[in-house]
């Protein structure tokens, strides 16, 4: 299993970020070929301080090959190209695997 994790920094307008993410970006990311699961969650801290990230998204793939094929597809490229449209707090992406 290979999981793409996207860490979104705190946006300048959280309500606009949430609306855009749910109505525009998530529908672009969900149909990426090879995606086994797609989840996203808002962050909170245990000590009451602001968490380092606003939202975390995870897309899982069966293999590195399926990840590369999916992210290289038209759907994957469209989702990646959309990030600057709403992620005013920046975004960091990495891959974890077992």
The first five atom37 places (N, CA, C, CB, O) and aatype in JSON, in Angstrom:
{
  "aatype": [20, 20, 20, 20, 20, 20, 20, 20, 20, 20, 20, 20, 20, 20, 20, 20, 20, 20, 20, 20, 20, 20, 20, 20, 20, 20, 20, 20, 20, 20, 20, 20, 20, 20, 20, 20, 20, 20, 20, 20, 20, 20, 20, 20, 20, 20, 20, 20, 20, 20, 20, 20, 20, 20, 20, 20, 20, 20, 20, 20, 20, 20, 20, 20, 20, 20, 20, 20, 20, 20, 20, 20, 20, 20, 20, 20, 20, 20, 20, 20, 20, 20, 20, 20, 20, 20, 20, 20, 20, 20, 20, 20, 20, 20, 20, 20, 20, 20],
  "atom_mask": [
    [1, 1, 1, 1, 1],
    [1, 1, 1, 1, 1],
    [1, 1, 1, 1, 1],
    [1, 1, 1, 1, 1],
    [1, 1, 1, 1, 1],
    [1, 1, 1, 1, 1],
    [1, 1, 1, 1, 1],
    [1, 1, 1, 1, 1],
    [1, 1, 1, 1, 1],
    [1, 1, 1, 1, 1],
    [1, 1, 1, 1, 1],
    [1, 1, 1, 1, 1],
    [1, 1, 1, 1, 1],
    [1, 1, 1, 1, 1],
    [1, 1, 1, 1, 1],
    [1, 1, 1, 1, 1],
    [1, 1, 1, 1, 1],
    [1, 1, 1, 1, 1],
    [1, 1, 1, 1, 1],
    [1, 1, 1, 1, 1],
    [1, 1, 1, 1, 1],
    [1, 1, 1, 1, 1],
    [1, 1, 1, 1, 1],
    [1, 1, 1, 1, 1],
    [1, 1, 1, 1, 1],
    [1, 1, 1, 1, 1],
    [1, 1, 1, 1, 1],
    [1, 1, 1, 1, 1],
    [1, 1, 1, 1, 1],
    [1, 1, 1, 1, 1],
    [1, 1, 1, 1, 1],
    [1, 1, 1, 1, 1],
    [1, 1, 1, 1, 1],
    [1, 1, 1, 1, 1],
    [1, 1, 1, 1, 1],
    [1, 1, 1, 1, 1],
    [1, 1, 1, 1, 1],
    [1, 1, 1, 1, 1],
    [1, 1, 1, 1, 1],
    [1, 1, 1, 1, 1],
    [1, 1, 1, 1, 1],
    [1, 1, 1, 1, 1],
    [1, 1, 1, 1, 1],
    [1, 1, 1, 1, 1],
    [1, 1, 1, 1, 1],
    [1, 1, 1, 1, 1],
    [1, 1, 1, 1, 1],
    [1, 1, 1, 1, 1],
    [1, 1, 1, 1, 1],
    [1, 1, 1, 1, 1],
    [1, 1, 1, 1, 1],
    [1, 1, 1, 1, 1],
    [1, 1, 1, 1, 1],
    [1, 1, 1, 1, 1],
    [1, 1, 1, 1, 1],
    [1, 1, 1, 1, 1],
    [1, 1, 1, 1, 1],
    [1, 1, 1, 1, 1],
    [1, 1, 1, 1, 1],
    [1, 1, 1, 1, 1],
    [1, 1, 1, 1, 1],
    [1, 1, 1, 1, 1],
    [1, 1, 1, 1, 1],
    [1, 1, 1, 1, 1],
    [1, 1, 1, 1, 1],
    [1, 1, 1, 1, 1],
    [1, 1, 1, 1, 1],
    [1, 1, 1, 1, 1],
    [1, 1, 1, 1, 1],
    [1, 1, 1, 1, 1],
    [1, 1, 1, 1, 1],
    [1, 1, 1, 1, 1],
    [1, 1, 1, 1, 1],
    [1, 1, 1, 1, 1],
    [1, 1, 1, 1, 1],
    [1, 1, 1, 1, 1],
    [1, 1, 1, 1, 1],
    [1, 1, 1, 1, 1],
    [1, 1, 1, 1, 1],
    [1, 1, 1, 1, 1],
    [1, 1, 1, 1, 1],
    [1, 1, 1, 1, 1],
    [1, 1, 1, 1, 1],
    [1, 1, 1, 1, 1],
    [1, 1, 1, 1, 1],
    [1, 1, 1, 1, 1],
    [1, 1, 1, 1, 1],
    [1, 1, 1, 1, 1],
    [1, 1, 1, 1, 1],
    [1, 1, 1, 1, 1],
    [1, 1, 1, 1, 1],
    [1, 1, 1, 1, 1],
    [1, 1, 1, 1, 1],
    [1, 1, 1, 1, 1],
    [1, 1, 1, 1, 1],
    [1, 1, 1, 1, 1],
    [1, 1, 1, 1, 1],
    [1, 1, 1, 1, 1]
  ],
  "atom_positions": [
    [[0.85, -1.17, 0.0], [0.0, 0.0, 0.0], [0.9, 1.24, 0.0], [-0.97, 0.0, 1.23], [1.87, 1.3, 0.75]],
    [[0.57, 2.2, -0.84], [1.26, 3.49, -0.91], [0.23, 4.58, -0.68], [1.99, 3.68, -2.3], [-0.83, 4.6, -1.31]],
    [[0.53, 5.48, 0.22], [-0.41, 6.52, 0.6], [0.2, 7.9, 0.34], [-0.82, 6.38, 2.08], [1.26, 8.23, 0.86]],
    [[-0.49, 8.68, -0.47], [-0.12, 10.08, -0.69], [-0.82, 10.88, 0.4], [-0.53, 10.59, -2.14], [-2.04, 10.82, 0.54]],
    [[-0.03, 11.62, 1.17], [-0.57, 12.48, 2.21], [-0.32, 13.93, 1.81], [0.06, 12.17, 3.59], [0.79, 14.29, 1.44]],
    [[-1.35, 14.74, 1.89], [-1.24, 16.17, 1.58], [-1.56, 16.93, 2.86], [-2.19, 16.59, 0.4], [-2.64, 16.77, 3.44]],
    [[-0.63, 17.77, 3.29], [-0.79, 18.58, 4.49], [-1.04, 20.02, 4.05], [0.47, 18.49, 5.42], [-0.18, 20.65, 3.45]],
    [[-2.21, 20.53, 4.36], [-2.58, 21.89, 3.97], [-2.36, 22.83, 5.14], [-4.05, 21.95, 3.49], [-2.85, 22.59, 6.24]],
    [[-1.62, 23.91, 4.89], [-1.42, 24.94, 5.9], [-2.71, 25.72, 6.13], [-0.3, 25.88, 5.48], [-3.69, 25.58, 5.4]],
    [[-2.69, 26.54, 7.16], [-3.87, 27.32, 7.52], [-4.18, 28.36, 6.43], [-3.67, 28.03, 8.88], [-3.34, 29.2, 6.11]],
    [[-5.4, 28.29, 5.86], [-5.77, 29.23, 4.8], [-6.11, 30.6, 5.36], [-6.96, 28.69, 4.01], [-6.4, 30.75, 6.54]],
    [[-6.07, 31.6, 4.49], [-6.44, 32.96, 4.9], [-7.94, 33.06, 5.17], [-6.03, 33.97, 3.82], [-8.37, 33.87, 5.99]],
    [[-8.73, 32.24, 4.49], [-10.19, 32.23, 4.68], [-10.64, 30.77, 4.84], [-10.93, 32.94, 3.47], [-10.94, 30.12, 3.84]],
    [[-10.7, 30.26, 6.07], [-11.04, 28.86, 6.27], [-12.4, 28.45, 5.68], [-11.04, 28.55, 7.72], [-12.52, 27.36, 5.13]],
    [[-13.4, 29.3, 5.79], [-14.72, 28.94, 5.24], [-14.67, 28.79, 3.73], [-15.76, 30.01, 5.63], [-15.27, 27.86, 3.18]],
    [[-13.96, 29.69, 3.05], [-13.83, 29.59, 1.59], [-13.03, 28.35, 1.21], [-13.16, 30.86, 1.02], [-13.36, 27.67, 0.23]],
    [[-11.98, 28.05, 1.97], [-11.18, 26.85, 1.73], [-12.08, 25.62, 1.82], [-10.0, 26.74, 2.76], [-12.09, 24.79, 0.9]],
    [[-12.83, 25.5, 2.92], [-13.69, 24.33, 3.12], [-14.71, 24.16, 2.0], [-14.4, 24.43, 4.45], [-14.91, 23.06, 1.49]],
    [[-15.34, 25.25, 1.64], [-16.35, 25.17, 0.57], [-15.72, 24.73, -0.74], [-17.05, 26.53, 0.4], [-16.25, 23.86, -1.43]],
    [[-14.58, 25.34, -1.09], [-13.91, 24.99, -2.35], [-13.44, 23.54, -2.31], [-12.71, 25.94, -2.6], [-13.63, 22.79, -3.28]],
    [[-12.85, 23.15, -1.2], [-12.31, 21.79, -1.1], [-13.43, 20.77, -1.28], [-11.6, 21.58, 0.26], [-13.28, 19.82, -2.05]],
    [[-14.53, 20.95, -0.57], [-15.62, 19.98, -0.61], [-16.37, 19.97, -1.94], [-16.58, 20.27, 0.5], [-16.77, 18.91, -2.42]],
    [[-16.57, 21.15, -2.53], [-17.39, 21.22, -3.74], [-16.6, 21.12, -5.04], [-18.15, 22.5, -3.74], [-17.14, 20.72, -6.07]],
    [[-15.31, 21.49, -5.0], [-14.53, 21.51, -6.23], [-13.35, 20.54, -6.21], [-14.03, 22.91, -6.49], [-13.2, 19.71, -7.1]],
    [[-12.5, 20.65, -5.19], [-11.27, 19.85, -5.21], [-11.51, 18.37, -4.94], [-10.3, 20.4, -4.2], [-11.01, 17.53, -5.69]],
    [[-12.25, 18.03, -3.9], [-12.49, 16.62, -3.59], [-13.11, 15.89, -4.78], [-13.39, 16.49, -2.36], [-12.71, 14.76, -5.05]],
    [[-14.08, 16.48, -5.49], [-14.61, 15.79, -6.67], [-13.58, 15.6, -7.79], [-15.78, 16.56, -7.19], [-13.75, 14.72, -8.64]],
    [[-12.52, 16.42, -7.8], [-11.45, 16.22, -8.78], [-10.53, 15.08, -8.34], [-10.64, 17.51, -8.96], [-10.05, 14.32, -9.18]],
    [[-10.28, 14.97, -7.04], [-9.33, 13.98, -6.53], [-9.93, 12.58, -6.46], [-8.86, 14.39, -5.16], [-9.22, 11.6, -6.73]],
    [[-11.18, 12.46, -6.12], [-11.8, 11.16, -5.91], [-11.7, 10.21, -7.12], [-13.23, 11.35, -5.55], [-11.47, 9.02, -6.92]],
    [[-11.88, 10.68, -8.36], [-11.86, 9.75, -9.49], [-10.47, 9.46, -10.07], [-12.73, 10.28, -10.57], [-10.37, 8.87, -11.15]],
    [[-9.41, 9.85, -9.38], [-8.07, 9.54, -9.9], [-7.95, 8.03, -10.04], [-6.95, 10.11, -8.95], [-8.22, 7.3, -9.1]],
    [[-7.54, 7.55, -11.21], [-7.43, 6.1, -11.43], [-6.49, 5.45, -10.41], [-6.94, 5.81, -12.85], [-5.42, 5.97, -10.1]],
    [[-6.91, 4.3, -9.91], [-6.1, 3.54, -8.98], [-6.27, 3.9, -7.52], [-4.7, 3.69, -9.34], [-5.72, 3.21, -6.66]],
    [[-7.02, 4.95, -7.21], [-7.23, 5.34, -5.81], [-8.11, 4.29, -5.14], [-7.88, 6.76, -5.71], [-9.22, 4.02, -5.58]],
    [[-7.59, 3.69, -4.06], [-8.34, 2.69, -3.29], [-9.2, 3.37, -2.23], [-7.39, 1.68, -2.64], [-10.3, 2.91, -1.92]],
    [[-8.68, 4.46, -1.66], [-9.46, 5.23, -0.7], [-8.98, 6.67, -0.73], [-9.35, 4.63, 0.73], [-7.82, 6.96, -1.04]],
    [[-9.9, 7.56, -0.39], [-9.6, 9.0, -0.34], [-10.31, 9.55, 0.87], [-10.03, 9.74, -1.66], [-11.54, 9.47, 0.97]],
    [[-9.55, 10.12, 1.81], [-10.13, 10.71, 3.0], [-9.47, 12.05, 3.27], [-9.98, 9.77, 4.22], [-8.33, 12.3, 2.86]],
    [[-10.19, 12.91, 3.97], [-9.6, 14.17, 4.42], [-10.22, 14.55, 5.74], [-9.8, 15.3, 3.36], [-11.38, 14.25, 6.02]],
    [[-9.42, 15.24, 6.56], [-9.84, 15.59, 7.91], [-9.25, 16.92, 8.32], [-9.43, 14.5, 8.91], [-8.15, 17.28, 7.9]],
    [[-9.98, 17.66, 9.14], [-9.44, 18.87, 9.74], [-8.56, 18.48, 10.92], [-10.58, 19.83, 10.19], [-8.78, 17.44, 11.54]],
    [[-7.59, 19.3, 11.23], [-6.63, 19.02, 12.3], [-7.0, 19.77, 13.58], [-5.21, 19.39, 11.87], [-7.61, 20.84, 13.54]],
    [[-6.63, 19.19, 14.7], [-6.76, 19.82, 16.01], [-5.54, 19.39, 16.82], [-8.13, 19.4, 16.73], [-4.9, 18.39, 16.51]],
    [[-5.23, 20.14, 17.85], [-4.1, 19.77, 18.69], [-4.61, 19.26, 20.03], [-3.14, 20.96, 18.9], [-5.75, 19.53, 20.42]],
    [[-3.78, 18.53, 20.72], [-4.17, 17.99, 22.03], [-3.96, 18.99, 23.15], [-3.38, 16.73, 22.32], [-4.54, 18.86, 24.23]],
    [[-3.12, 20.0, 22.9], [-2.8, 20.95, 23.97], [-3.49, 22.29, 23.83], [-1.33, 21.16, 24.02], [-3.21, 23.21, 24.61]],
    [[-4.38, 22.44, 22.86], [-5.1, 23.69, 22.68], [-4.41, 24.71, 21.81], [-5.36, 24.28, 23.99], [-5.02, 25.72, 21.44]],
    [[-3.15, 24.49, 21.47], [-2.45, 25.38, 20.55], [-2.91, 25.11, 19.13], [-0.91, 25.21, 20.68], [-3.41, 24.02, 18.84]],
    [[-2.75, 26.08, 18.25], [-3.12, 25.82, 16.85], [-2.27, 24.67, 16.29], [-2.94, 27.11, 15.98], [-1.05, 24.64, 16.49]],
    [[-2.89, 23.73, 15.59], [-2.13, 22.64, 14.99], [-1.28, 23.17, 13.84], [-3.08, 21.52, 14.49], [-1.58, 24.23, 13.28]],
    [[-0.24, 22.46, 13.47], [0.61, 22.95, 12.39], [-0.06, 22.94, 11.01], [1.86, 22.12, 12.32], [0.36, 23.66, 10.11]],
    [[-1.11, 22.13, 10.85], [-1.81, 22.05, 9.57], [-3.3, 22.24, 9.79], [-1.52, 20.69, 8.88], [-3.83, 21.98, 10.87]],
    [[-3.97, 22.68, 8.74], [-5.41, 22.91, 8.78], [-6.17, 21.64, 8.39], [-5.79, 24.06, 7.85], [-7.17, 21.28, 9.02]],
    [[-5.7, 20.97, 7.33], [-6.4, 19.81, 6.81], [-5.37, 18.8, 6.31], [-7.39, 20.22, 5.67], [-4.33, 19.18, 5.78]],
    [[-5.67, 17.53, 6.49], [-4.84, 16.45, 5.97], [-5.69, 15.61, 5.03], [-4.24, 15.57, 7.14], [-6.82, 15.24, 5.37]],
    [[-5.16, 15.33, 3.85], [-5.84, 14.45, 2.9], [-4.96, 13.25, 2.62], [-6.17, 15.21, 1.57], [-3.73, 13.36, 2.58]],
    [[-5.58, 12.09, 2.44], [-4.85, 10.87, 2.14], [-5.52, 10.13, 0.99], [-4.76, 9.96, 3.38], [-6.73, 9.94, 0.97]],
    [[-4.69, 9.73, 0.03], [-5.14, 8.93, -1.1], [-4.29, 7.67, -1.09], [-5.02, 9.71, -2.47], [-3.07, 7.75, -1.14]],
    [[-4.92, 6.5, -1.04], [-4.16, 5.26, -1.0], [-4.22, 4.55, -2.35], [-4.67, 4.34, 0.11], [-5.23, 4.57, -3.06]],
    [[-3.1, 3.91, -2.68], [-2.93, 3.16, -3.91], [-2.32, 1.8, -3.57], [-2.04, 3.94, -4.94], [-1.66, 1.66, -2.55]],
    [[-2.54, 0.81, -4.41], [-2.01, -0.53, -4.16], [-0.49, -0.6, -4.29], [-2.63, -1.51, -5.12], [0.15, -1.4, -3.61]],
    [[0.09, 0.22, -5.16], [1.53, 0.14, -5.43], [2.05, 1.49, -5.89], [1.82, -0.94, -6.5], [1.28, 2.4, -6.2]],
    [[3.36, 1.61, -5.92], [3.97, 2.84, -6.43], [3.63, 3.01, -7.91], [5.51, 2.82, -6.24], [3.42, 4.13, -8.37]],
    [[3.57, 1.92, -8.63], [3.21, 2.01, -10.05], [1.8, 2.56, -10.22], [3.33, 0.63, -10.72], [1.58, 3.42, -11.07]],
    [[0.84, 2.07, -9.44], [-0.53, 2.59, -9.58], [-0.62, 4.04, -9.12], [-1.52, 1.72, -8.78], [-1.39, 4.82, -9.67]],
    [[0.18, 4.41, -8.11], [0.23, 5.81, -7.67], [0.75, 6.7, -8.8], [1.13, 5.95, -6.41], [0.16, 7.73, -9.11]],
    [[1.87, 6.29, -9.39], [2.46, 7.1, -10.47], [1.53, 7.18, -11.67], [3.82, 6.51, -10.89], [1.39, 8.24, -12.29]],
    [[0.9, 6.07, -12.0], [-0.05, 6.07, -13.13], [-1.24, 6.98, -12.82], [-0.54, 4.64, -13.44], [-1.67, 7.76, -13.67]],
    [[-1.78, 6.88, -11.61], [-2.93, 7.69, -11.24], [-2.61, 9.17, -11.2], [-3.46, 7.26, -9.89], [-3.36, 9.98, -11.74]],
    [[-1.5, 9.53, -10.57], [-1.14, 10.94, -10.47], [-0.7, 11.5, -11.83], [-0.02, 11.13, -9.44], [-0.78, 12.71, -12.06]],
    [[-0.24, 10.64, -12.71], [0.15, 11.08, -14.05], [-1.01, 11.15, -15.03], [1.19, 10.16, -14.59], [-0.86, 11.67, -16.14]],
    [[-2.16, 10.63, -14.62], [-3.34, 10.63, -15.5], [-3.91, 12.04, -15.62], [-4.41, 9.66, -14.96], [-3.51, 12.95, -14.89]],
    [[-4.83, 12.21, -16.54], [-5.49, 13.51, -16.7], [-6.19, 13.93, -15.41], [-6.51, 13.46, -17.86], [-6.16, 15.1, -15.04]],
    [[-6.82, 12.97, -14.72], [-7.51, 13.27, -13.47], [-6.52, 13.68, -12.38], [-8.34, 12.07, -13.02], [-6.77, 14.63, -11.63]],
    [[-5.41, 12.96, -12.29], [-4.39, 13.29, -11.3], [-3.76, 14.64, -11.55], [-3.32, 12.24, -11.28], [-3.52, 15.41, -10.62]],
    [[-3.5, 14.93, -12.81], [-2.92, 16.22, -13.17], [-3.89, 17.36, -12.9], [-2.49, 16.22, -14.64], [-3.49, 18.44, -12.47]],
    [[-5.18, 17.14, -13.16], [-6.19, 18.17, -12.91], [-6.28, 18.47, -11.41], [-7.57, 17.73, -13.44], [-6.36, 19.63, -11.02]],
    [[-6.26, 17.42, -10.58], [-6.33, 17.63, -9.13], [-5.09, 18.38, -8.64], [-6.46, 16.27, -8.4], [-5.21, 19.31, -7.85]],
    [[-3.91, 17.99, -9.1], [-2.68, 18.65, -8.68], [-2.66, 20.12, -9.13], [-1.45, 17.92, -9.26], [-2.24, 20.99, -8.38]],
    [[-3.11, 20.38, -10.34], [-3.12, 21.75, -10.87], [-4.12, 22.64, -10.15], [-3.42, 21.73, -12.36], [-4.0, 23.86, -10.18]],
    [[-5.11, 22.04, -9.5], [-6.14, 22.8, -8.81], [-5.67, 23.33, -7.44], [-7.36, 21.94, -8.62], [-6.24, 24.31, -6.95]],
    [[-4.67, 22.73, -6.84], [-4.25, 23.1, -5.48], [-3.98, 24.6, -5.32], [-3.0, 22.32, -5.1], [-4.44, 25.18, -4.34]],
    [[-3.25, 25.25, -6.22], [-3.01, 26.69, -6.04], [-4.28, 27.54, -6.05], [-2.09, 27.19, -7.12], [-4.26, 28.69, -5.61]],
    [[-5.38, 27.0, -6.54], [-6.63, 27.75, -6.59], [-7.28, 27.97, -5.22], [-7.61, 27.04, -7.48], [-8.12, 28.85, -5.08]],
    [[-6.89, 27.18, -4.21], [-7.54, 27.3, -2.91], [-6.58, 27.21, -1.72], [-8.58, 26.24, -2.79], [-6.95, 27.64, -0.63]],
    [[-5.39, 26.67, -1.89], [-4.48, 26.41, -0.77], [-3.61, 27.62, -0.45], [-3.6, 25.2, -1.07], [-2.4, 27.6, -0.65]],
    [[-4.25, 28.68, 0.05], [-3.5, 29.92, 0.35], [-2.48, 29.72, 1.47], [-4.46, 31.03, 0.73], [-1.55, 30.52, 1.59]],
    [[-2.65, 28.68, 2.29], [-1.69, 28.39, 3.36], [-0.61, 27.43, 2.93], [-2.41, 27.83, 4.55], [0.22, 27.02, 3.75]],
    [[-0.59, 27.07, 1.66], [0.42, 26.15, 1.14], [0.0, 24.7, 1.32], [1.75, 26.39, 1.83], [-0.94, 24.39, 2.06]],
    [[0.71, 23.82, 0.65], [0.44, 22.39, 0.72], [1.75, 21.63, 0.6], [-0.55, 21.95, -0.38], [2.61, 21.97, -0.22]],
    [[1.9, 20.6, 1.42], [3.06, 19.71, 1.38], [2.56, 18.31, 1.1], [3.89, 19.77, 2.71], [1.58, 17.87, 1.71]],
    [[3.22, 17.61, 0.19], [2.78, 16.28, -0.18], [3.95, 15.3, 0.0], [2.26, 16.24, -1.64], [5.09, 15.62, -0.32]],
    [[3.64, 14.11, 0.53], [4.65, 13.06, 0.62], [3.96, 11.71, 0.46], [5.41, 13.13, 1.98], [2.74, 11.6, 0.51]],
    [[4.79, 10.67, 0.25], [4.3, 9.31, 0.07], [4.85, 8.44, 1.19], [4.7, 8.75, -1.33], [6.04, 8.49, 1.5]],
    [[3.98, 7.64, 1.78], [4.37, 6.64, 2.77], [3.97, 5.28, 2.23], [3.71, 6.91, 4.18], [3.0, 5.17, 1.48]],
    [[4.7, 4.25, 2.61], [4.36, 2.91, 2.14], [4.74, 1.87, 3.18], [5.04, 2.61, 0.81], [5.54, 2.12, 4.08]],
    [[4.14, 0.69, 3.02], [4.48, -0.39, 3.94], [5.37, -1.39, 3.27], [3.23, -1.07, 4.47], [5.77, -2.38, 3.89]]
  ]
}
